[in-house]
Amino acid sequence: MKRFFHKILSITLTFAVLFTTTSFTASMHFCCGELVDVAVFGKAQPCSEKVQKTEESFKICTIEDDDCCSSKSIVKQGDNTLKKVNFELDTENYIFLHTFFYTYVNLFENLEKKIIPFLNYDPPLIPKDIPVLYDTFLI
């Protein structure tokens, strides 16, 4: 189960790095206020057939009108400032890490159980009950 979550986490982080470093452009073309075409990696195609829309202001929208059609592009810039991590281990850090991991591992080891030497032996047999014999009772 731990391996499964580890793989899911690594794949998720891989896609996160890929998404942040990749740049792309989404292009949209509108005619008469309606979305006609969307392109993610290319340029959106302009409208090819006549689209007419009658608005309440009695304005007729056609393809020939330049103010009727518009294109909009959304650009997502990628981040190219990734740094490679250089992990140089000097002797002071090595000693610290060694002692830290040693104490951490020993923290969770099983503690030694108390050794009872007479655990497997039976108690001695008492032939007579001495407190009853001498009539000494603790009250």
Secondary structure, 3 states (H helix, E strand, C coil): CHHHHHHHHHHHHHHHHHHHHCCEEEEEEEECCEEEEEECCCCCCCCCCCCCEECCCCCEECCCCCCCEEEEEEEECCCCCCCCCCCCCCHHHHHHHHHHHHHHHHHCCCCCCCCCCCCCCCCCCCCCCHHHHHCCCCC
